Amino acid sequence: MIDPANLAIALGGEVTSGDEIRAPGPGHSPEDRSLKVKIDPRAPDGFVANSFSGDDWKECKDYVREKAGLGPFKPNGRSRKGSARAATSSSPRGKPQRRQRTERGSSGPKGIVEAQYDYRDENGALLYQIIRLKPKGFYQRRPDGNGGWDHKLDGVRRVIYRWPEILQFPDGSVFVCEGEKDADRVASLGHCATTVASGKWTEDCVKALAGRHIMVLQDNDGAGEKKALAAAQAMHGVATSIRVVLLPDLKPGGDVSDWLDADPQRAGRLVDVCLSVPEWTPAKTAPIGGKFDADELRALYSEKLLQIRNDRGQGIPSAFAIDISNTMFGGLCYALGDHVKGRAQLNIIAADVGSGKTTCAFAFIAALAEYAETHQDWPAGVIYSCEQIAQCDAAYRELSKLLPDQVAVWSREHDPKCKDRERLQEPAAEFTQAELIDYPVIVVTHEFLRVGGDKVRLWADGDQKRYRSLTIIDERPEWTDVFDLTIRQAHEIKEELVAKGASEIVNQSVAKLCDLMAKYELNDENRIKVIEDDNSVLWFTGIEAKGVASKYASITRLRELFSFAKALTQGCAFSAPSGNITHFVGWTPAFQIHPGSVLLDATATFDAAHSIAGGRQGVSIEPVKYDNLEIVHVPRHTPKQLRPFFRNEKSQELPRAHAERHRGEHGAGREGSSRLQARPNASSE
């Protein structure tokens, strides 16, 4: 009898009851659960398989048989010889039979071959293959002419995927996907679909699609946006028409397969959805064209800062305020570069409360919006996120002064349907979520930033939907999980997994993680170091790792180790020496980090978060000094008498703000008090 637990692991799913399994269907994403398998000894193969996404029943049956270690299904039922050794409890340690392993040497990628994708020329001759591994990884190979394989593709002609199939339909429109798996999925619906290996568009690739109507299916992340743009630019002027399509309601990081898996009825709507998107032209979507004029943007930024100061009745800025404004300008420009390059990382700008971070952010947002009006190829659109509803309201009021009719705000209490307002009696404005897409600048709460998806990220720039270029998070959200452990604890977990009979892939993955941590254990510089992922721990991001963490939850700190590894793959991990011990720390933000993300944090200076912000260098700002203060006795005065006293004093240069604070601190009835008076060269900040 087939063991449900082992078969569930082989299928990448889980046992939902004693003899039932829910798992991804063949070719579906790891999150999919459209395949249902019921273990039934009375059935011809020992199980019954059903698909809830319309997959072919025979394909599903063959898929389950393969995972169970059985041969392909044959109608006469005579293909079954032997037993389901790989998926039965009689196998050693109950381990499922592994799929074909890679034949490469120890220096190459290792793992289980999950799929192989053939790239053939126009005559059907095999040129090379892309091999997909589990845990997720890829490598390339080509026939060496002697019945073997050569893993170097130097000089090999690069072509589009599924070229012979596409040539069968000379007038067919072509869907361009980000990967081979997605291209196969779209082709299974009866469409022409393709991709290119490693995103490289050669002359042969472009010519193969000449005269075609092209629909580029964009993955919902920064890398997907960048690759879709590269595909459109490569085919511009060669294809008859090009549409770059971000499918509606596609989950963050999702692809067309995820979109189709979410609703079986979407397969019939795919063409209509794509044709509803306007044709792509370079002027509408190119991220940067020509040379960026930093001086022009800086001049606009300074102009907006001056406007804010004048509106608030503030005088000439101090040297400290100027340093803050310079730091903010440089940091936000750096984040714009992240957006252009599709680099998803969190940039942290740290300064104390009241230092002017928010004011500078408002000025930069206004300057960027004005700059984009005269530079149509420059990225624009900004999300400004606050912790509290009242903060959102105040931010909207400030930004609306700088950018009339270009700013929207949404929180529960800014929605027109809200009838029970607790934080705001009279909101500055009311907007629905559906209206946000029409405004280049939006103000939202941290919570809506976390769950809003494309309702937050997208805005309609003319007739083209684009991702907003900047996400500015004002003060750190509270929903962040932190994982802290040592390499000794990691080794103890590794040894306990071996003792409990964990599978080979589990033990290998944990061993690789320990090896990676060991590289950072010896920290001669005695400082915080960002741990760079070398793709050796991608297994921890998969559904199998999730199942292992649940199965061995009794092992102390196992969850922390697995979560640390997953955070490492997201660039959210670092090593920190503490005495003779090195701590390995990872954190998982509850919101997804997109290219162009900036955190304005008042506490990062104290908790060393700024030390792990990639691409950052500290900006030295001289702190306020108190060694040049003198004590001056103030005779008994009422608040009304205090202002004339200051006016008659020799130190008439005393800042008005200081005088107002001092006036509020001294009440009638005091015999006398002392105040601190700064000499003219002291910083007023």
HELIX and SHEET records of a PDB file:
HELIX    1   1 PRO A    4  LEU A   11  1                                   8    
HELIX    2   2 TRP A   57  LYS A   67  1                                  11    
HELIX    3   3 ARG A   85  ALA A   87  5                                   3    
HELIX    4   4 PRO A   92  GLY A   94  5                                   3    
HELIX    5   5 TRP A  163  LEU A  167  1                                   5    
HELIX    6   6 GLU A  180  ALA A  187  1                                   8    
HELIX    7   7 ALA A  197  GLY A  199  5                                   3    
HELIX    8   8 GLU A  203  ALA A  208  1                                   6    
HELIX    9   9 GLY A  222  MET A  235  1                                  14    
HELIX   10  10 VAL A  256  ALA A  262  1                                   7    
HELIX   11  11 PRO A  264  ARG A  269  5                                   6    
HELIX   12  12 LEU A  270  LEU A  275  1                                   6    
HELIX   13  13 PRO A  282  THR A  285  1                                   4    
HELIX   14  14 ALA A  294  ASP A  311  1                                  18    
HELIX   15  15 ALA A  319  LYS A  341  1                                  23    
HELIX   16  16 LYS A  357  THR A  374  1                                  18    
HELIX   17  17 ILE A  389  LEU A  402  1                                  14    
HELIX   18  18 ARG A  412  HIS A  414  5                                   3    
HELIX   19  19 GLN A  433  ASP A  438  5                                   6    
HELIX   20  20 HIS A  446  VAL A  451  1                                   6    
HELIX   21  21 ASP A  454  ARG A  457  1                                   4    
HELIX   22  22 ILE A  487  ALA A  499  1                                  13    
HELIX   23  23 GLU A  504  GLU A  521  1                                  18    
HELIX   24  24 LEU A  538  THR A  541  5                                   4    
HELIX   25  25 ILE A  543  LYS A  551  1                                   9    
HELIX   26  26 LEU A  558  THR A  569  1                                  12    
HELIX   27  27 ALA A  604  ASP A  607  1                                   4    
HELIX   28  28 ALA A  609  ILE A  612  5                                   4    
HELIX   29  29 PRO A  639  ASN A  648  1                                  10    
HELIX   30  30 ARG A  656  GLU A  665  1                                  10    
SHEET    1   A 4 GLU A  14  VAL A  15  0                                        
SHEET    2   A 4 GLU A  20  ALA A  23 -1                                        
SHEET    3   A 4 LEU A  35  ILE A  39 -1                                        
SHEET    4   A 4 PHE A  47  SER A  51 -1                                        
SHEET    1   B 4 ILE A 112  ARG A 120  0                                        
SHEET    2   B 4 LEU A 126  LYS A 134 -1                                        
SHEET    3   B 4 GLY A 137  PRO A 143 -1                                        
SHEET    4   B 4 TRP A 149  ASP A 150 -1                                        
SHEET    1   C 4 CYS A 192  THR A 194  0                                        
SHEET    2   C 4 VAL A 174  VAL A 176  1                                        
SHEET    3   C 4 HIS A 213  LEU A 217  1                                        
SHEET    4   C 4 SER A 241  VAL A 245  1                                        
SHEET    1   D 6 LEU A 346  ALA A 350  0                                        
SHEET    2   D 6 SER A 597  ASP A 601  1                                        
SHEET    3   D 6 LEU A 470  ASP A 474  1                                        
SHEET    4   D 6 VAL A 382  CYS A 386  1                                        
SHEET    5   D 6 VAL A 441  THR A 445  1                                        
SHEET    6   D 6 VAL A 407  TRP A 410  1                                        
SHEET    1   E 2 LEU A 458  ASP A 461  0                                        
SHEET    2   E 2 GLN A 464  TYR A 467 -1                                        
SHEET    1   F 4 THR A 480  THR A 486  0                                        
SHEET    2   F 4 ILE A 581  PRO A 589 -1                                        
SHEET    3   F 4 ALA A 573  SER A 578 -1                                        
SHEET    4   F 4 LYS A 529  VAL A 530 -1                                        
SHEET    1   G 2 LEU A 629  PRO A 635  0                                        
SHEET    2   G 2 GLY A 672  ALA A 678 -1                                        
END                                                                             
